[in-house]
Amino acid sequence: MSLNSILNTIVINERISTSGQPSPSQFEEIAKAGFTSVINLAMPDSTNALPDEGGFVSEARMNYFHIPVPFDTPTHAHLNLFLKIMKALEKDKIWIHCALNWRVSAFMRHYQRGILKLPEAERVPMLESWQPDEVWQDFLDLSITK
């Protein structure tokens, strides 16, 4: 099984990849590829959510972090928590997912722009199949210095 078979996979760099919801067996593949941590931004009742995702990730011998971000109300607090976790894991190989890789695309836009300080031309673009609505456009416009 290829990691590219996971829904909407995007490779950000050599230590960060993102996707939609992986299956239990795909978490095993993620671990075999050398990832040590998983961050889940989906809600527990999101599309294809796994009832015991933390258990599947732990069984695969990876660290698990869950930041449930309601799709219609992402907040600055969610972003700040995400950025703190990313800072704590800056030496880890991290897989970040949500239901479809829409939430993650927006969070990674902030990370690439504000933390990695990558110029626009060097940033991995957001998932092309997603067009952010007004709520997500407002989220993308947040300043991470608040």
NORLIN-V704340 format. One record per residue. N is the residue number from 0. RES is the residue in one letter. SS is DSSP state (@ for helix, = for strand, . for the rest). Layout:
n=<N & N>
res=<RES & RES>
ss=<SS & SS>
//
This chain:
n=<0 & 1 & 2 & 3 & 4 & 5 & 6 & 7 & 8 & 9 & 10 & 11 & 12 & 13 & 14 & 15 & 16 & 17 & 18 & 19 & 20 & 21 & 22 & 23 & 24 & 25 & 26 & 27 & 28 & 29 & 30 & 31 & 32 & 33 & 34 & 35 & 36 & 37 & 38 & 39 & 40 & 41 & 42 & 43 & 44 & 45 & 46 & 47 & 48 & 49 & 50 & 51 & 52 & 53 & 54 & 55 & 56 & 57 & 58 & 59 & 60 & 61 & 62 & 63 & 64 & 65 & 66 & 67 & 68 & 69 & 70 & 71 & 72 & 73 & 74 & 75 & 76 & 77 & 78 & 79 & 80 & 81 & 82 & 83 & 84 & 85 & 86 & 87 & 88 & 89 & 90 & 91 & 92 & 93 & 94 & 95 & 96 & 97 & 98 & 99 & 100 & 101 & 102 & 103 & 104 & 105 & 106 & 107 & 108 & 109 & 110 & 111 & 112 & 113 & 114 & 115 & 116 & 117 & 118 & 119 & 120 & 121 & 122 & 123 & 124 & 125 & 126 & 127 & 128 & 129 & 130 & 131 & 132 & 133 & 134 & 135 & 136 & 137 & 138 & 139 & 140 & 141 & 142 & 143 & 144 & 145>
res=<M & S & L & N & S & I & L & N & T & I & V & I & N & E & R & I & S & T & S & G & Q & P & S & P & S & Q & F & E & E & I & A & K & A & G & F & T & S & V & I & N & L & A & M & P & D & S & T & N & A & L & P & D & E & G & G & F & V & S & E & A & R & M & N & Y & F & H & I & P & V & P & F & D & T & P & T & H & A & H & L & N & L & F & L & K & I & M & K & A & L & E & K & D & K & I & W & I & H & C & A & L & N & W & R & V & S & A & F & M & R & H & Y & Q & R & G & I & L & K & L & P & E & A & E & R & V & P & M & L & E & S & W & Q & P & D & E & V & W & Q & D & F & L & D & L & S & I & T & K>
ss=<. & . & @ & @ & @ & . & . & . & . & = & = & = & = & . & . & = & = & = & = & . & . & . & . & @ & @ & @ & @ & @ & @ & @ & @ & @ & . & . & . & . & = & = & = & = & . & . & . & . & . & . & . & . & . & . & . & . & @ & @ & @ & @ & @ & @ & @ & . & . & . & = & = & = & = & . & . & . & . & . & . & . & . & . & @ & @ & @ & @ & @ & @ & @ & @ & @ & @ & @ & @ & @ & . & . & . & . & . & = & = & = & = & . & . & . & . & @ & @ & @ & @ & @ & @ & @ & @ & @ & @ & @ & @ & @ & @ & . & . & . & . & @ & @ & @ & . & . & . & . & . & . & . & . & . & . & . & @ & @ & @ & @ & @ & @ & @ & . & . & . & . & . & .>
//
